[in-house]
Amino acid sequence: MATITRTFNNNRRSITTGLYVVAVVLALIWLLPLIGGQRPYRLVQSTITGLLVGGIYALIALGIVVINKASGVFNFAHGWMMLLGGLIFYSFFTSSAAGTVSPAAAVALSLLTMIMVITTNGWRQLMQPRSLAILVIGTAVFSGALLITGANLQFVQALLGAALGGVLTGLVVERFTIRPLIGQPLFAMVLMTLALSELLHGITQLIWGSVEIPLQVFTGVAQLGIPSPIRIDGGETLAGTIIIRTELLIAFILALLAFGGFVAFFRYTSAGLSMRATAENQKLAQSVGLRVRTILAVAWAIAALLAAVAGVLQGGATSLSLNMPLLALRAFPAVLLGGLESIGGALVGGLVIGLVQEWANLLFPGSQAGTELAPYVVLMIVLAIRPDGLFGQKRIERI
């Protein structure tokens, strides 16, 4: 018995890898007949749909990764921040189209956002003459932009309103919930994000109710000559017609543009460089003169802005409902799959999870295998082989 135990301990890694290989082979033997029984056009359509859905997941995962890199917190309120941003966009979009944007709401949103931006490094900043001038000018500019009436301006005004709302949400969350917990156990911050999710849940229901709201932001694509939906004849090769939802395709393209814009900001700007330095080592960044608290506030503002963009895109592709925050739960496997600290991993993880979800829905119709089982099975397999994710960094702490 001792010899068997010693042999197992000496070859544990090889034995574990062999067991995983056997499990994968058995899974392929089980799945290949199911795949072979599908028509080719359905396989292609599920692949395309999975990639398009995965683009939204990647943008959601990016917001979660930004917060984790900056403060080490896994933000469980990200889904509700998405819904809040989408609902703010909807309110300004419909009000602007009807010419009934509330001046009080526009001024209040602009004023509060400017106050939170100016005071990121402390409330004393608000008393300086330069800060007061910036406050007045910024409030006047943003509130004026939200109140301007004109043809085809509702999308721009709604986007500005959602951006201000997202930044304000991120700064308020960081200032009043996360900053007081700096130095406390990390578990306290995680519980705070759970409490925030319930608070945002109550706020959205109190203001907008619990009824599903259609967000008609992509209805104008027909005027551009883009068919909706897009139909591709597969001919005899695919034995069917591939149907691509135009709204989902546009949301995917915009999500990739937002993802690329953040990557460019993160890599090529001084603010992005400061965020990268703070993410690596907060104490070292503070020792060289970086304002860590301000950088953390910027990180939360950017994450909330990304959440608002994801909420608008997902709402435009489907609708705004209380089920939207569940997308963040589906994006969690994408975050862990790519690596908690990897921005590129968020993109790869989102695309992989989208593909897995749509293929599982194709192979197991009428079940919840695609949304509730398959992504987490893939996640378990990857983490068992690579505990830090596909692109995660291994950290070795010396004691």
C-alpha positions, -999 to +999 in steps of 0.1 A: +000+000+000+028+024+009+045+016-025+012+025-044+008+057-024+045+067-031+041+059-068+009+080-070+025+110-052+056+109-075+034+108-106+004+127-095+006+153-122+010+127-150-019+107-136-041+137-133-033+148-168-040+113-181-074+113-163-084+146-179-073+133-213-095+102-209-124+124-198-120+146-228-118+116-251-150+101-236-168+135-239-158+137-276-170+101-282-203+112-266-207+145-285-194+136-320-226+116-329-247+146-317-227+170-338-228+147-368-266+146-366-269+183-371-273+200-404-242+220-415-260+253-417-271+250-381-236+244-369-223+274-388-252+296-375-246+285-339-209+293-343-216+328-357-242+335-330-219+323-303-191+346-314-216+376-316-229+368-281-193+363-269-184+398-279-209+412-253-196+387-227-161+399-234-171+436-227-188+426-195-158+405-185-135+435-192-153+457-166-149+429-140-112+425-148-106+463-146-119+463-110-101+432-101-068+445-114-072+478-097-084+468-062-084+430-062-122+430-057-145+406-076-175+430-084-207+411-080-227+443-086-215+446-122-246+432-137-269+457-119-245+485-130-252+473-165-289+475-161-288+509-144-267+523-173-291+509-199-321+523-181-306+557-178-299+556-216-335+545-222-349+574-201-328+600-220-335+584-253-373+584-250-374+618-233-351+634-260-372+619-288-403+634-273-386+667-265-394+664-228-359+660-211-363+673-176-340+704-170-337+695-133-326+659-141-300+671-167-286+697-143-286+674-113-268+646-132-242+669-146-236+687-113-233+656-092-209+640-118-187+670-119-186+672-081-176+636-078-149+640-105-134+671-089-133+656-054-118+623-063-087+633-042-106+649-014-135+672-007-112+702-001-105+703-038-141+717-043-132+749-024-105+760-048-114+788-073-101+767-102-122+737-092-153+759-088-148+774-123-144+739-137-176+728-119-197+756-133-184+753-168-186+715-169-221+715-155-233+742-180-218+723-209-231+688-201-266+700-190-268+722-221-259+692-243-285+671-227-312+698-232-305+707-268-334+697-290-330+687-326-335+660-352-316+628-347-299+640-315-317+616-291-291+589-296-262+613-288-280+628-258-289+594-244-253+582-249-240+612-230-266+608-202-257+571-199-220+580-198-225+606-171-247+582-151-222+554-154-193+576-143-213+589-114-223+554-103-187+542-104-174+572-084-202+570-058-196+533-053-159+537-049-161+568-026-188+557-002-185+519-002-151+507-013-128+535-001-138+532+036-129+495+035-093+500+023-071+481+047-099+458+057-101+421+048-108+416+011-139+395+020-155+426+034-153+443+000-167+413-017-197+413+007-201+450+000-204+444-037-231+418-030-249+444-008-246+469-037-262+445-061-293+443-039-293+481-034-292+487-072-318+460-077-341+480-054-333+513-070-340+501-106-373+485-095-383+516-076-377+540-105-384+520-136-404+490-123-399+454-131-415+453-166-393+443-196-385+474-216-376+472-254-347+495-263-352+505-300-318+519-308-310+498-338-342+502-357-327+528-381-304+503-397-330+495-423-327+531-436-290+525-442-299+496-466-289+469-441-313+440-441-328+429-408-322+400-403-293+392-426-299+360-446-271+340-462-279+312-486-258+282-477-266+264-509-261+227-512-230+227-491-247+239-459-282+227-469-299+257-455-301+295-449-280+312-422-299+339-404-279+366-385-297+391-363-286+426-374-290+440-339-267+414-325-241+419-352-241+457-346-238+452-308-209+429-314-191+454-336-196+482-311-186+460-282-153+452-300-148+490-307-154+498-270-130+470-260-103+483-284-108+518-272-102+508-236-071+488-245-057+518-264-064+540-234-049+515-210-017+511-229-009+544-245-021+572-221-005+584-189-037+576-170-036+541-183+000+537-174-008+549-138-036+523-136-012+496-148+013+506-122-013+507-094-026+473-105+008+458-102+017+472-067-003+498-049+023+506-023+051+509-048+030+531-070+022+554-040+059+555-031+067+571-065+041+598-062+010+583-078-023+591-062-036+556-057-070+567-044-076+588-074-065+560-097-088+536-080-117+560-084-109+563-121-108+525-124-143+522-109-156+550-131-143+533-162-156+499-151-191+515-145-189+532-179-180+499-196-210+483-178-233+511-191-221+505-226-226+468-223-261+474-209-270+496-238-257+472-264-273+442-248-306+461-243-305+471-280-299+435-291-326+421-268-343+443-242-339+458-207-352+434-180-343+421-146-327+391-163-298+413-177-277+411-145-276+373-149-254+380-179-227+391-155-230+357-139-225+341-173-195+364-178-178+352-146-167+319-163-152+341-191-133+361-166-119+331-148-113+312-180-092+340-195-075+349-162-086+373-135-059+399-144-058+395-182-075+420-204-068+399-235-080+369-216-114+386-211-118+388-249-108+352-255-129+340-225-160+358-236-158+344-271-152+309-259-181+310-234-204+324-261-194+296-285-199+269-258-232+283-248-247+284-283-233+249-292-248+235-261-281+250-269-279+235-303-269+200-292-293+199-262-324+218-272-351+225-247-327+224-217-306+249-198-274+232-207-261+262-227-266+289-201-264+270-168-241+240-173-218+240-203-198+272-196-191+261-160-181+226-172-155+242-195-144+265-167-139+235-144-118+217-169-096+247-177-091+256-141-082+221-132-054+222-157-045+259-154-057+273-120-048+308-131-068+307-163-056+306-198-037+339-196-035+344-159-003+353-141+011+330-115+021+349-084+046+335-059+045+351-024+074+348-001+068+342+035 
